[in-house]
């Protein structure tokens, strides 16, 4: 909480909406979860968030009138400076052109801010997580997609169209596989979950007994976690896949270092749980490709806030943007 008031951060995901009370030291004191499917229209989202905040106020024993601000991280493209949705992903209709921050302020009666979810997580990790103590920090999330957020000179870098940080769609191999964005050889097309599992399925067809056995135990379902288990069991195909993930990521991170010269690169997301298997080749590639000066001042680390990062980042967003 900030002074005698209190702040709420919101992590608006494709499945769940996490809402939490955040202190001025970045601690989440209480939180609750809403179903995205049950709040998939703007009116239901605003109403549901209002009720969630009332519930949190009662649980925390604080006055609703002391709510200082609400910050929301949402999936998709948006004008973060104005809090206007360009298009949400994984939400019916996409809410194009919706001035969500303004609608929330009318309903909640306090300053509100809205930005891309990865940008918001980047803020959380920069201020209170693995990027703490830096002025220049880059955040990457590795999962179904590969997203990025940039904090440069202590400020979130959005770019002229609000799309800065799309590291997953930087091209690392012009002749590489097609990407969902329409280009070819993007980082996401190499190390996104779909790309990793595509290689795992090919390894099974090529005779990987370990992968076949582990997949059979999971009813035939493959996942990055299962591929990590196979690597831990000594499967050469699984280890080769993770090595290649590290090389591709290392190429991208070398470009980030040479272009932005950050002090810290923070890596999160579900695929980051395979850190043990891809980080050696990632670091070796960075040592080879990045310029010496930016490489020396930059540490590559795992994210530390876990599933609290979006809530914490939401609070920081409204503090920084609206002075709440």
N, C-alpha and C positions, 0 to 999 in steps of 0.2 A: 504494500500500500504506500501511497505517496502523501506525506503529511497526514492529515486526519481523514483524507478521502481514500477511496479504493478504486482499483482498476481491474478491468476484465479483458482477458485475451481469448480469442476464438480461433480454433483450428477447424476450418470448414473443409472436410474431406468428402470423397466420393461415396463413402459408406457411413461415416459417423461425423458428427459435429461435436467437438470437444470444447467446453466452455469452462474457464477457470479464473479464480481470483489470484492476482499476482502482486506480490509485495515489491517495494522499491529496491529490494536486493535480488529480485528475480526468483523468489521462491513461490511456488504454486501452493497456496494454503488449502484450497478446496476446489474440486472440479466435478463436473457431471457430463454425461454423454447423451446426445440426441441422435435419433436416426435421420440420416440425410433424406431417405425416401419419404419420411413423414413430414419433411420440411422443404420440399423440392420446388416450391413456388416462392416468389419474393414475399408475398403477404404471409405465408405460413412460416417462412424463415424468420421474418421480423417478429412475428407474434411469438414464435417458439423461443427466440432469444430473449425477448422481454420477460417471458415467464421463467426461463432458466435463471436470469439475473435476479428476479424476485426470490426464487428458491435459494440461490446462493446467499443473498442478503440475509434471509431468515436463518440459514445455517450458520453464517459467520457472526450473526448478532450485530450487523452494521445497518445503518440507515440507508435506505434506497436513495434518498436525496443526496447522499454523500458520494455517489458514483461519479468519479472524475473523468472517466473515459472508457471507450471500448475500441479495441483494435482487432480486425478480422483478417486472417490469411485465407484466401480462396483459390481454388485450382483454375488456372486459365489465364487469359490475357486481360489486362485492364489498365486504365489510367490511374495509377496509384496516387498521383499527386492530387487528383480530384475525387478519388474514390468511386469512379465510374467503371462498371463492368464492360469490357469489350465482348468477351465470350467466355463463359465457364465451360470446363470440360467435365464429363461424367455427371452433368446435371441437366435434366430435361429442359429443352428450350434454349439453354445457354445464357438467358437473361441479357441479350445484347443491348447496350446503351443504358442499362439500369444504373441510376445514381444511388447506389446502395448506401454509401456513407451518409448522404443527405436524408434518405428514408429512415435510417437508424437514428440519426440525431433527432428527427421529428418525434419518433416514438419513444426514445429513451431519455431525451432531454439532457444530453451530455455530448461532449466532443467525440466523434467517431472517425475512424480511419480504416480503409480497406486497401489491400494490396495482394499481389500474387503470393501464393502460399510458400513457395521456395524463397522468395525475397524475405518474407516474414521469419522463416526459420533461420535464414542467414543472419538476420538481426539478432535473434535469440542466441545463437551460437557465438556471434561476435561479442556481445555484451556480457553474457553470463556463462558461456560454454567454452568449447575448445578454442575459440578465437579470442578469448578474453585477454585484454592487455595490449591489443594491436590497434593500429589505425587503418591497416590495409589487410582485409581478410576476404577470402573467396570460399564459398560453400558449394559443394556438389552433393546431390542426392542420387544414389544409384539404385534403380529398381526397374519397374516396368518402363519408365522413361528415365532419362538422365537430365536432371535440371540443375540450374546454377543460380546463385545469388552473389552479388558483389557489394562489399562495403569498402569504399575507397576514400581515404582521408577522413575516416570517421563518419561517412554518410553513405546511405544506400544509393547505388548508381542504377538509375532506371533507363537512361538513354532517351533519345528524342521521341521515340514511339512507345516507350515503356517496355521494350523487349530486351533490354540488356541482360546478359547473364545466360543466354541460351547456349551454354557450352556443349550440351548434348547434340546440338546441331551444327557444330563446327566440323568440317570435313577433315578426316585424318587419312582417308584413302579414296582418292577420286574415282578409282575403278572398283570400289567396294560394293557391298550389297545395297539394294534399294532401302531407303528409309521411309517411314510413314509420313514424313514431312514433304516427300516428293523429290528429295535430293538423293544422292548416293554416297556411301562411304562415311556417313555421319558417325560420331562417337556412339550415339545411341543404337545405331544399326549394328554396331560391333559388340557392345557390352550391355545393352538393355536386357532385361530378363528374357524376352522372346528370342533374342539372338543367342544367348547362352544356352537356353533349353533346346534350341534347334541343333546346336552342335552336340549337346548331350544325347539327343535322339539319334543323331548320325553315329555317334560313338557306340551306342547300343546296337545299331544295325551292323556296325563294323566288328562286333564281337566282344564288347566290354562286358565281361561276366559280372564284375562287381556292380556296375550300374544296373544291369538287368536284375540282379538279386535284390538290390536295395529298392529298386522301383517296384518289383513284384511285392515286396513287403508293404508298400504304400498303395497297393491296388493299381499299380501302373502309373501313378502320378509322379511326375518329375518336378523338381524345384531346385533353386540355387542351394538351399540347405542340404538337399539330398546329394547334389554334386559335391558339396564340401565334405560330406560324410564319405563319399567315394574316394576323394582325394586323401582323406585321413586314413582310409584303408589301403592306401598305396596304389590305387588305380592309375596307371600312366595316362590314360585318355583324359580323365578328370583333371589331373594335374596339368596336363598340356593345355586344356581349355582355360584354366585359371591363369596359367602363365601368359597366354595370349591376351586375356582380359587385362592383365597388368601392363603388358606392352602397349596396348591401345590406349589405356588410361594414361600411361606415362607420356605418350606422344602429346596427348591433349594437355596434360598438366605442364609440360615443357613450354607449349605455346602460351599457356596462361601466365607462367612465370616470366617469359620473355616479353609479353605484351603489357602486363599489369604490375609486375614486380611486387607481389604481395608478401607480407610477413608470414602469413599462415594460409594454408589450404586445408579446409575441414571437409571430411568426407563422411556422409551418412547414408541412410537408406538401407533397405533389406539386404542388398547384395554386398554391402560393406561388412556383413557378418563373416564373409569369406576372406577377410583381411589377411589372415595367415597365409593364404594360398596365392593371392595376387599381388600383395605388396612387395615381395622381393623383386619381381620383374618390373613392377611399376617404378620402384626406386632406381633400379639399374638403368632403365630407359631414361629417366629424368637426369641421372648423372651424365649420360652420354649426350643428350639432346639439348638440355637447357644451358643458357649462358651461365658462366661461373658466378658472376656477381649476384644476379637474382636468385640463383640456386642456393648460394651460401646464406642468404638472409631469410630464406623461406623454409618453414617446417610443414610437412604434410602429416596430418593427424586425423584420428577418427573423431567423429562428433561425440559429444558427451551428454547432451540434454535428453536424448531419447525422445519418447513421445510427448514430453513437456515442451519441446522446442517451439512448436507453433503457438501454443498458449502464451509462453513467455515473450516470444517475438511480437505477438499481437499487442501486448502491453507496451513494449518498447516503441512500436510503430506509432501509437497514439500519443505517447509522451513526446517523441521526437517531432512528429508532424504537427500536432495540435497543441503542444505544451500542456497536456492534461496533467 
